[in-house]
């Protein structure tokens, strides 16, 4: 599974599945564990998390489907490409709360799919929303 790098139990905000983390763990399976590449199916998220830090420093997250992500980002918020995780990132304030989102979108998925092709994996699987359709 190439998701939940930072999940509901995380103590800090972060990406659901950064390219660097996915690649590192995939290499562990292929090189250290010597699992044959044609036996690996890479499961990727079709969702992201909106991380909220309130004025007291309490961190919470909300899962949002990939197709709904843009609807939670205020108009005019600038997206910044993070090349290490190969995702767009946004940060903004809403009612005094800091919001952070590492966005799963077509560009982040293309990067993860490139790992499937480069490593000759058996295929891909997705999860549309945590605890949702698989």
C-alpha positions as CSV (number, residue, x, y, z in Angstrom):
1,X,0.0,0.0,0.0
2,X,1.4,3.3,-1.0
3,X,-0.7,5.4,1.3
4,X,-0.9,6.6,4.9
5,X,2.6,7.9,5.1
6,X,0.8,10.4,7.4
7,X,-2.5,9.1,8.6
8,X,-5.2,9.8,11.2
9,X,-2.9,8.7,14.0
10,X,0.0,11.0,12.9
11,X,1.2,13.6,15.3
12,X,2.3,16.0,12.5
13,X,0.8,17.0,9.2
14,X,2.1,15.4,6.0
15,X,1.4,13.8,2.7
16,X,-0.7,10.7,2.4
17,X,1.7,9.2,-0.1
18,X,4.8,11.2,-1.1
19,X,6.7,9.9,-4.2
20,X,9.9,9.8,-2.2
21,X,8.4,7.6,0.5
22,X,6.6,5.3,-2.0
23,X,9.8,4.9,-4.0
24,X,11.9,4.2,-0.9
25,X,9.5,1.5,0.4
26,X,9.1,0.0,-3.1
27,X,12.9,-0.4,-3.3
28,X,13.0,-2.1,0.1
29,X,10.6,-4.7,-1.2
30,X,12.4,-5.2,-4.5
31,X,16.0,-5.0,-3.3
32,X,16.1,-5.8,0.4
33,X,13.3,-8.3,0.6
34,X,14.0,-9.5,-3.0
35,X,10.3,-9.8,-3.9
36,X,9.8,-10.3,-7.6
37,X,8.5,-7.1,-9.2
38,X,5.7,-9.0,-11.1
39,X,4.3,-10.0,-7.7
40,X,3.8,-6.4,-6.5
41,X,0.7,-4.4,-7.1
42,X,1.1,-0.8,-6.1
43,X,-2.0,0.6,-4.2
44,X,-2.3,4.3,-4.5
45,X,-4.7,6.8,-2.8
46,X,-7.4,8.6,-4.7
47,X,-7.9,10.8,-1.6
48,X,-6.0,13.3,0.5
49,X,-6.2,14.8,3.9
50,X,-6.9,18.4,4.9
51,X,-4.8,19.0,8.0
52,X,-6.0,21.6,10.5
53,X,-4.0,23.1,13.3
54,X,-6.2,25.2,15.6
55,X,-5.1,28.2,17.7
56,X,-4.1,25.9,20.6
57,X,-1.9,23.8,18.4
58,X,-4.2,20.8,18.2
59,X,-3.9,18.8,15.0
60,X,-6.7,17.1,13.2
61,X,-7.3,15.8,9.7
62,X,-10.2,15.2,7.4
63,X,-10.2,12.8,4.5
64,X,-11.3,14.3,1.1
65,X,-11.7,12.4,-2.1
66,X,-9.4,13.4,-4.9
67,X,-12.3,14.7,-7.0
68,X,-13.5,17.0,-4.1
69,X,-10.1,18.4,-3.1
70,X,-10.4,21.6,-5.2
71,X,-13.7,22.4,-3.6
72,X,-12.2,22.7,-0.1
73,X,-9.3,25.0,-1.2
74,X,-10.3,28.7,-1.2
75,X,-10.3,30.5,-4.5
76,X,-7.0,32.3,-5.1
77,X,-4.9,30.0,-3.0
78,X,-1.6,29.3,-4.7
79,X,-0.5,25.7,-5.2
80,X,3.2,25.0,-4.9
81,X,4.8,21.9,-6.5
82,X,6.9,19.9,-4.1
83,X,9.3,17.9,-6.2
84,X,10.5,15.6,-3.4
85,X,6.9,14.2,-2.9
86,X,5.8,15.1,-6.5
87,X,2.6,16.8,-5.2
88,X,1.1,20.2,-5.1
89,X,0.9,21.7,-1.7
90,X,-1.4,24.4,-0.3
91,X,-1.4,26.2,3.0
92,X,-4.0,28.8,4.1
93,X,-5.8,30.1,7.2
94,X,-9.5,29.5,7.7
95,X,-11.3,31.0,10.8
96,X,-8.0,31.3,12.6
97,X,-7.0,27.7,11.9
98,X,-4.0,26.7,9.7
99,X,-4.9,24.3,6.9
100,X,-2.3,22.2,5.0
101,X,-3.0,19.9,2.1
102,X,-0.6,17.7,0.1
103,X,-2.7,17.2,-3.0
104,X,-3.3,13.9,-4.8
105,X,-4.1,14.7,-8.4
106,X,-3.3,13.6,-11.9
107,X,0.3,14.8,-11.7
108,X,1.0,13.0,-8.4
109,X,-0.6,9.8,-9.8
110,X,1.5,10.0,-13.0
111,X,4.6,10.1,-10.8
112,X,3.6,7.0,-8.9
113,X,2.5,5.2,-12.0
114,X,6.0,5.9,-13.4
115,X,7.3,3.7,-10.6
116,X,5.1,0.9,-11.7
117,X,6.4,1.1,-15.3
118,X,10.1,1.6,-14.3
119,X,10.0,-1.4,-11.9
120,X,7.9,-3.7,-14.1
121,X,5.3,-4.1,-11.3
122,X,2.2,-6.3,-11.8
123,X,-0.2,-3.4,-11.7
124,X,-2.0,-0.8,-9.8
125,X,-4.9,-0.6,-7.3
126,X,-6.5,2.4,-5.8
127,X,-8.5,3.5,-2.8
128,X,-11.0,6.2,-3.5
129,X,-11.4,7.3,0.2
130,X,-10.1,5.9,3.4
131,X,-12.7,3.5,4.8
132,X,-14.5,3.9,1.5
133,X,-14.6,2.2,-1.9
134,X,-11.6,0.2,-2.8
